[in-house]
Amino acid sequence: MASVTYPVKDSILKWVLTSTDGSLSEKWVNKITSWLDGEKAPTIIQLQNLSKASHIDFGNFFLDNPPKDDLPLLNYRTINNSKVINPSQDLIDVINQMQFKADWLADYNRTEGREKIPFVGQGRKKVNLSLSSEEMARKILSYFDLSLGWNLETNDAFKLFRQKVELAGITVMIGSYVGRQTRRSLNTEEFRAFVLVNDYAPLIFINTCDSQNAKLFSLVHELVHIWMGDSELFNNDFNEKPKYLKPTSEQKINKMVEQILFPKTIFLNLWNELSTSGKVDRVSYVAQKFHTSPLATAIVAKKYRLISQDTVNQIKLETAHNTELKKKHQKEKSGGPSYYTNVLSNLDHNFARSVIISTKKGNTSYIDAFDLLGVSGNKGFNEIQNRLEG
């Protein structure tokens, strides 16, 4: 008996290619291309298999037009580029997962009678609006018992800053793939981080496919957005002339981030410590001292008129090369942290404890708890609980 075929609309097939953002195998791309060329129509079984491969709901293949992604966060992207206007299914799924967690935690905190997080929107208060970027940076850092130059005094600036932020009631989640699906790696060219702002449970998500030091910049950047009371999808491409969606506010935020990570006086003192070295070496030295990425450091050095755009471009190429080497190395190496160690490191521990407490009280179902914690069943739930208690 002949297989049943269905003439999928060209607009749907083109949308599948765009939304999967190169993650489909060459075999699938060739098949979709042949369907677009009108050589033959796909069978129902092929569409079912494509649904699994692309992580696109099977029903979408029978629509006349691609579904509209009703994700408000996409309207708060940093850079106005086509990659995020046409988001991948991976990005859509991660945003939905984190929104579920943020909404749950906000409801939990309100039910428990907890106050609003006072940090949210502080930057919009009249008393703060007239402050300089350095004064704003000092005020933000003092909220977390830190001062300018704080990142020179620790071996793990990202870990320290994350802990400070979480202790203040701001949730920080990290991850390099979609949920538990390790084959769906997140693309830093599409987004580096995002923040979902609400008064009771602001949530920051960091794409850990980025380098360790680049993650610190993203975390600080998203924290400043909470200070200003704005959600954001951080998709900065670090080009010479970025096309910010909201130029005025983004430039103001960037100045605060720079002061938190690269206070000018300290930056210049470090720069002058290697006065006989080349400019690329000096950028690398300052980056290591501040625990920041060479590229972010180079951009600040250019703003301080210490290097040219050519040097920034050179460092950008080296950064891209090193990132590719890192990805290749990670694919080749075996071993590493255990599964539950990774799960727990990705979770905000205060969030995880809240989920467990609520579930034990009977206020949250175990099914929802599994989704919130990113585990598949009771074994994972108990493992996370035991590790937190330990």
C-alpha positions in Angstrom: 0.0 0.0 0.0 1.3 3.4 -1.0 2.3 5.8 1.9 0.0 8.7 2.5 1.6 12.0 1.4 0.7 15.6 2.4 1.5 18.8 0.3 3.0 20.9 3.1 2.9 24.7 2.3 6.2 26.2 1.1 6.0 28.9 3.8 6.0 26.1 6.5 9.0 24.3 5.0 11.0 27.5 4.8 10.0 28.3 8.3 11.3 24.9 9.5 14.7 25.6 7.9 14.9 29.0 9.5 13.7 28.0 12.9 16.1 25.0 13.2 19.0 27.4 12.5 21.3 24.8 10.9 20.7 22.1 13.5 19.0 19.7 11.0 21.2 17.1 9.3 22.2 17.6 5.7 20.0 14.7 4.8 16.9 16.5 6.2 17.9 19.8 4.6 18.1 18.0 1.2 14.7 16.3 1.7 13.1 19.6 2.6 14.7 21.3 -0.4 13.4 18.6 -2.7 9.9 19.1 -1.3 10.2 22.9 -1.9 11.3 22.1 -5.5 8.1 20.2 -6.0 9.8 17.0 -6.8 7.5 15.1 -4.4 5.4 15.6 -1.3 6.5 14.3 2.1 4.8 11.3 3.6 3.0 11.5 6.9 5.7 9.2 8.4 8.4 11.5 7.1 6.7 14.5 8.7 6.4 12.6 12.0 10.2 11.9 11.9 10.9 15.5 10.9 8.8 16.7 13.8 11.1 14.7 16.2 14.3 15.8 14.5 13.3 19.5 14.4 11.5 19.6 17.8 8.6 21.3 16.0 5.0 20.2 16.9 3.7 17.8 14.3 0.5 19.8 13.9 2.4 22.8 12.6 3.1 21.0 9.3 -0.6 21.2 8.4 -0.9 25.0 8.8 -1.3 27.5 6.0 1.2 29.9 7.6 3.9 29.6 10.2 2.7 30.0 13.8 3.4 33.4 15.4 5.6 33.2 18.4 3.9 35.2 21.0 7.0 35.8 23.1 7.1 39.4 24.6 10.8 38.9 25.4 11.6 39.0 21.7 10.6 42.6 21.7 13.3 43.4 24.3 16.3 42.1 22.3 19.5 44.2 22.6 20.5 44.1 18.9 18.0 44.5 16.1 18.9 41.5 13.8 17.1 38.9 11.8 18.4 36.0 13.8 16.1 36.9 16.8 13.3 38.2 14.7 13.1 34.6 13.4 14.0 32.8 16.6 15.1 29.2 16.6 12.9 26.5 18.3 15.7 26.1 20.8 15.4 29.7 21.9 11.6 29.6 22.0 11.7 26.5 24.2 14.3 27.8 26.6 12.3 31.1 27.1 9.1 29.2 27.7 10.8 26.9 30.2 12.3 29.9 32.1 9.0 31.8 32.0 7.3 28.8 33.6 9.9 28.8 36.4 9.7 32.6 36.9 5.9 32.6 37.0 5.9 29.6 39.5 8.4 31.3 41.8 6.5 34.6 41.7 3.3 32.9 42.7 5.1 30.9 45.4 6.7 34.0 46.9 3.4 35.9 47.0 1.7 32.9 48.6 4.4 32.7 51.2 3.8 36.4 52.0 7.3 37.5 50.9 8.0 41.1 50.0 8.8 42.4 46.5 12.5 42.3 45.6 13.5 45.9 46.4 16.3 45.9 43.8 13.9 45.8 40.9 13.5 49.1 39.1 15.7 51.1 41.6 17.4 52.8 38.7 14.2 54.6 37.7 13.7 56.3 41.0 14.2 60.1 40.9 16.9 59.9 43.5 19.0 57.7 41.1 18.1 59.2 37.7 20.6 62.1 38.0 23.5 59.9 39.1 26.5 59.3 36.9 27.3 55.8 35.6 30.0 55.5 38.2 27.7 56.5 41.0 25.1 54.1 39.7 27.7 51.3 39.6 28.8 52.0 43.2 25.2 52.0 44.4 24.4 48.7 42.6 27.6 47.0 44.0 26.9 48.3 47.5 23.5 46.5 47.4 25.5 43.3 47.2 28.2 44.3 49.7 30.8 44.9 46.9 32.8 47.9 45.8 34.6 49.0 42.6 37.4 46.6 41.7 35.6 43.7 43.5 36.5 41.3 40.6 40.2 41.7 41.1 40.0 40.1 44.5 38.6 36.6 43.7 39.6 33.6 41.7 36.0 33.0 40.4 34.3 36.3 39.8 31.3 34.7 38.1 30.6 32.3 41.0 31.0 35.0 43.6 28.7 37.5 41.7 26.1 34.8 41.1 26.1 33.9 44.8 25.6 37.5 45.8 22.8 38.0 43.3 21.0 34.8 44.4 21.2 35.7 48.1 19.4 39.0 47.2 16.4 36.9 45.9 17.2 37.2 42.2 17.1 33.8 40.5 20.0 32.9 38.2 19.7 29.9 36.0 22.4 28.7 33.6 22.5 26.1 30.8 24.1 25.2 27.5 21.2 23.2 25.9 17.4 23.0 26.0 16.2 21.3 29.2 17.6 17.8 29.4 18.1 17.5 25.6 21.9 17.6 25.4 21.8 17.4 21.6 20.1 20.8 21.4 23.0 23.1 22.1 22.3 26.8 22.5 23.7 29.2 20.0 25.6 32.3 21.5 25.2 34.0 18.1 21.5 34.0 18.7 21.6 35.0 22.4 24.0 35.1 25.3 21.5 35.6 28.1 18.1 37.0 29.0 16.3 38.4 32.0 12.6 38.1 32.9 11.7 41.0 35.2 8.9 40.9 37.7 8.7 42.3 41.2 8.6 39.0 43.1 10.9 36.7 41.1 13.2 38.3 38.5 15.0 35.6 36.7 18.3 35.7 34.7 19.3 32.9 32.3 22.9 32.6 31.1 23.9 30.7 28.0 26.9 28.7 29.2 28.0 27.9 25.6 29.7 31.3 26.1 33.2 31.4 27.7 33.5 31.6 31.5 34.6 35.2 31.4 32.0 36.3 28.8 29.3 34.8 31.2 30.3 37.3 33.8 29.7 40.3 31.5 26.3 38.8 30.6 25.3 38.3 34.2 26.2 41.9 35.2 24.5 43.3 32.1 21.2 41.5 32.9 21.5 42.5 36.5 21.7 46.2 35.5 18.5 45.6 33.4 16.7 44.4 36.6 18.0 47.6 38.3 16.4 49.6 35.5 13.2 47.4 35.6 13.5 46.1 32.0 13.3 42.6 30.7 15.9 41.9 27.9 17.1 39.3 25.4 20.9 39.9 25.3 22.0 39.1 21.8 24.9 41.5 21.5 27.2 40.7 18.6 29.9 43.2 19.7 30.1 44.8 16.3 31.8 48.2 15.8 28.5 50.0 15.3 25.8 47.9 17.0 22.2 48.5 15.9 20.6 48.7 19.4 16.8 48.4 19.5 16.8 51.0 22.2 20.0 53.0 21.7 19.7 55.6 24.5 18.8 53.2 27.4 21.2 50.5 26.2 24.1 52.9 26.0 23.3 54.1 29.6 23.2 50.5 30.8 26.5 49.6 29.1 28.2 52.5 30.8 27.1 51.1 34.2 28.2 47.6 33.3 31.6 49.0 32.3 32.0 50.8 35.6 31.0 47.6 37.6 33.5 45.5 35.7 36.1 48.0 34.4 36.4 51.1 36.6 38.4 53.5 34.6 41.1 54.5 37.1 41.8 50.8 37.9 41.7 49.9 34.2 44.3 52.5 33.3 46.6 51.5 36.2 46.5 47.9 35.0 47.1 48.9 31.4 50.2 50.9 32.3 51.7 48.0 34.3 52.6 46.4 30.9 53.8 49.6 29.2 56.4 47.8 27.1 54.1 45.1 25.9 52.0 45.0 22.7 48.4 46.1 22.8 46.9 42.6 22.4 49.0 41.4 25.3 47.9 44.3 27.4 44.2 43.6 26.6 44.8 40.0 27.6 46.5 41.0 30.9 43.7 43.4 31.9 41.1 40.8 31.0 42.7 38.2 33.2 42.9 40.6 36.1 39.2 41.6 35.8 38.1 38.0 35.0 36.4 39.3 31.8 36.6 38.3 28.2 39.3 39.8 26.0 36.7 41.0 23.5 34.7 42.9 26.2 38.0 44.3 27.6 39.1 45.4 24.1 35.9 47.3 23.5 36.3 49.2 26.7 40.0 49.8 25.9 38.9 51.4 22.6 36.4 53.6 24.4 39.3 54.8 26.6 41.2 55.4 23.3 43.9 53.0 24.2 43.5 50.8 21.0 42.1 51.1 17.5 39.1 49.2 16.0 41.7 47.1 14.0 42.9 45.7 17.3 39.4 45.0 18.5 38.7 43.2 15.2 41.9 41.1 15.7 40.9 40.1 19.2 37.3 39.3 18.0 38.7 36.9 15.4 41.0 35.2 18.0 38.0 34.9 20.4 35.9 33.2 17.7 38.8 30.8 16.9 39.3 30.0 20.6 35.6 29.4 21.0 35.6 26.9 18.1 38.6 25.1 19.6 36.8 24.9 23.0 33.6 23.4 21.4 35.8 20.9 19.6 37.6 20.0 22.8 34.4 19.5 24.7 33.0 17.2 22.0 36.2 15.1 22.1 36.7 14.8 25.8 35.1 12.1 27.9 34.1 12.1 31.6 33.4 15.3 33.5 30.9 16.1 36.2 28.1 13.7 36.9 24.6 14.2 35.5 23.1 15.5 38.8 26.1 17.7 39.5 25.3 19.4 36.2 21.6 19.7 36.9 22.2 21.3 40.3 24.9 23.7 39.0 22.4 24.9 36.4 19.7 25.6 39.0 19.4 28.5 41.4 19.7 26.6 44.7 17.1 28.9 46.5 14.7 28.2 43.7 15.3 24.4 43.9 14.7 24.5 47.7 11.5 26.4 47.2 10.2 23.8 44.7 11.1 21.0 47.1 9.4 22.6 50.1 6.3 23.4 48.1 6.1 19.9 46.8 6.5 18.3 50.2 3.7 20.5 51.5 1.5 19.3 48.7 1.1 22.7 47.1 3.0 21.8 43.9 2.4 18.5 42.1 5.4 16.2 41.6 4.9 16.4 37.8 5.3 20.2 37.9 8.2 19.8 40.3 10.0 17.5 37.9 9.7 20.1 35.1 10.8 22.9 37.4 13.9 21.1 38.6 14.7 19.6 35.2 14.6 15.9 36.3 12.6 13.0 34.9 11.1 11.5 38.0 11.3 10.7 41.7 14.9 9.5 41.6 16.1 12.8 40.2 13.9 14.8 42.7 15.3 12.8 45.6 18.8 13.2 44.4 18.5 17.0 44.1 16.9 17.2 47.6 19.7 15.0 49.1 22.5 17.1 47.5 20.9 20.4 48.6 20.6 19.0 52.2 24.2 17.7 52.0 
